[in-house]
């Protein structure tokens, strides 16, 4: 017997994240959960035409316009740049994300600090040389090496993750400055040990850690001009989104020794090509977009997404709406009542 409501999960790998708990929770409100590959467009369109909620981190305009009954698109991620928010807003569809404080603020902030320390202590090159039996060369490669204690960390994007990074950085004796155009309440920054500055001053820090959302203003925020303002001894840390950095400009800055190195978890195009110049640089750490991962943290997004879906399908507002200023579609109307 068919259920009243239909929740469709778009997946690259079928069966990757559906659990009996998810199905059971939705069944309690008379909703069924259907998983479909996003690779077959015609099959996808046929499936989502009756969907009331879509679970996906990627929803271009054509998907949104192919789902006339959809009330909400829910992503389990912090970032929602894969969803055409403008198209969803035009169609009065909620876009719901999974903010870092709900599941990964500790993991990502730990990851940023890990990259900072690994860059500062030249872990990559020293490990490589010692592993090859080149002890003397490793000792010689130590210099130049700046300190961590007493140095300045510049945080760009002082949201939940940026603020957590600041609090942890204080434990290592770092001075913390920050830039965030969306944080007019400077007391919030002060409470977390951040002195708010202009972007140009923040870029002059010894370590610059990126934590902004990806949007039109932050796209390629770190470009040639930004690298010109950074110290030759500075390191760039990125655990946010790859497109916040103009990768070609970063490669130029590294080749021309305009910065000392970088710790990167995200890239403009993923997966990162093995032929990227970044993979050949001894002063650059490259990781596979893994900042948010731990076995424990990754248990939470599917739970949070289903709970949001249940709120919506029982007539409640979701907790984490991206596009708040919409007139939500009427659920009863989509049922033909």
Buried (B, 14 or more C-beta within 10 A) or exposed (E): EEBEBBBBBBBEEEEEBBEEEBBEBBEEBEBBBBBBEBEEEEEBBEBBBBBBBBBBBBBEBEBBBBBEBBBBBBBBBBBBBEBBBEBBBBBBBBBBBBBBBBBBBBBBBBBBBBBBBBBBEBBBBBEBBBEEEBEEBBEEBEEEEBEBEEBBBBBBBBBBBBBBBBBBBBEBEBBBBBBBEEBEEEEBBEEBBBBBBEBEBBBBBBBBBBBBBBBEEBBBBBBBEBBEBBBEBBBBBBBBBBBBBBBEBBBBBBEEEBBBBBBBBBBBEEEBEEEBBBEEBEBBBBBEBEBBBBEEBBEBBBBBBBBBBBBBBEEEEBEBBBBEEBEBBEBEEBEEE
